[in-house]
Amino acid sequence: MADDQPIGFLLSEPLDDALFIVEIAVHQAWQGRGVGRMMLEQVIETARRAAYPAVTLTTFRDVPWNAPFYTRLGFSMLSELRLPAGLAAKRELETEHGLPPETRCAMRLAL
């Protein structure tokens, strides 16, 4: 919050054996200031306290503030052939909604 206005949000939910990041967004005026990283660090700590073995997400492979950003935080890309059922279903839904599958990936941070 800044001046009582939200500057970003992160939505997560249990999926498979992990805490899945459904969506993360930061207001454009606040991007590049560590807000997204702080929100991710908070959800990772929440997952640790809740004894989840991992945090997962789906994202764009090559957009600099997507997969490369998550890789710098310790996330690894998962093989599309070995996705848990819930993550595979998320990826299928993305494709059904028009996101080209070759541009997307699933990632996991082991805790």
CORWO-V751278 format. One record per backbone hydrogen bond with DSSP energy under -1.0 kcal/mol. CO is the residue of the C=O (numbers start at 1). NH is the residue of the N-H. If there is no record, write none. Layout:
BEGIN
CO NH
CO NH
END
This chain:
BEGIN
2 5
5 2
7 27
9 25
11 22
11 23
13 20
15 18
18 15
19 56
20 13
23 11
25 9
27 30
28 31
30 33
34 38
35 39
36 40
37 41
38 42
39 43
40 44
41 45
42 46
43 47
44 48
45 49
46 50
47 52
48 51
53 111
54 19
55 109
56 21
57 107
59 105
60 67
63 66
66 70
67 71
68 72
70 75
71 74
76 108
79 82
84 88
85 89
86 90
87 91
88 92
89 93
90 94
91 95
92 96
93 97
94 99
95 98
100 103
101 104
103 61
105 59
106 78
107 57
108 76
109 55
END
